[in-house]
Amino acid sequence: MKLQRKNRLRASALGALVVSGALVLTACGSDDNTKTGADGTTKASAPAPGDIKCEGAKGKLLASGSSAQKNAVDLWVKNYMAACSGVEVNYKSSSSGEGIVAFNQGTVGFAGSDSALKPEQVEDSKKVCTGGQGINLPMVGGPIAIGFNVSGVDKLNLDAATLANIFNDKIKKWDDEAIKKLNPGVTLPSTAIQAFHRSEDSGTTENLGKYLKAAAPDAWTYDAAKKWPAPGGQAASGSAGVASQVKAVDGAIGYFELSYATSQSIKTVDVNTGAGAPVKATPENASKAIAAAKVAGTGSDLALKLDYTTKAEGAYPIVLVTYEVVCDKGNKAETLGTVKSFLEYTASDAGQKVLTENGYAPIPAEINTKVREAIKSLA
């Protein structure tokens, strides 16, 4: 117990520090109700006791998947475990692809995925969701930041075509004419570009691919997929791995969720969308893009369609939505109560406030109302 308490206190102090692996929190933890936000400030994190309903929750709940939502899930689990005595939630931060595999093998109660289930994955889910199927519940929004590390360069503007040609290994030096044209007055070195991408199947990769394919189809000819499609570049594991490489390597560029950039003080690209001014990667600017999303799923499935080509003023176009993938029917009796209780908290006003305070974007209210209704109907 002493060791668990020590680890809990340490996790609370570090807040949004990027780490890998699973987080397991137990109810004997700290009374410290603060956290460090993605902007480096310390904010209260624990909701009022009445904001978390523990009825029906019991035992141990396993979940896994998206590393994009890891920093949010860490805080959600901490708050939830402080309120629900005797319940343990273990979220293994790996990748969207691994989470969906685990879900369809029946080894987790829910999975986090940065892209909605594909038809064949829905079909596979029917084997574990007795009498039902896997559905997508949008829970976390946010910008995919393009982080860079170029000595002497503190501000960088890029557009979709230039990003595509950097990531497909056609632009190889930082003083390339295409980059110069977008950054007048900036002294760009001849340093070789070191582009980093995810080594494993990743919803973050797929969402970046959707943006590049939609906004620069002539430059990015690959279909969006969880597996990195382009030649060249260097691979790293997880968003944490890509961020660590960008932080360490001069000339590096890579993609990851904004919380990874802010927690490590990594500079991020402003995206030239064709609007009046290049757009910064911020939760507020991502929210402007996500607010225009449309529900593409049917019934209780709430998969969204995002507009990656938006030119709206201040709308950051490289966004993702992380879904919690659950069975609409046929959940295991021993975990159903905890799945519903935990997800009801994450979708609540208190749960969504955690996102706002930590570099993520909350789900738009109109969509989140439907998410709450879907969670109540889980069986």
Secondary structure, DSSP 8 states (H G I E B T S, - for coil): -HHHHHHHHHHHHHTT----EEEEE-TT-----EEE-TTS-EEE----GGGS--TT--SEEEEEE-STTHHHHHHHHHHHHHHSTT-EEEEEE--HHHHHHHHHTT-SSEEEESS---HHHHHHHTTTSTTS-EEEEEEEEEEEEEEEE-TT----EEEHHHHHHHHTTS--BTT-HHHHHHSTT------B-EEEEESS--HHHHHHHHHHHHH-TTT--S---SS--SSSSEEESHHHHHHHHHHHSTTEEEEEEHHHHHHTT-EE-EEE-SSSS-B---HHHHHHHHTT-EE-S-TT---EE--TT---TT----EEEEEEEEESS---HHHHHHHHHHHHHHTSHHHHHHHHHTT-B---HHHHHHHHHHHHT--
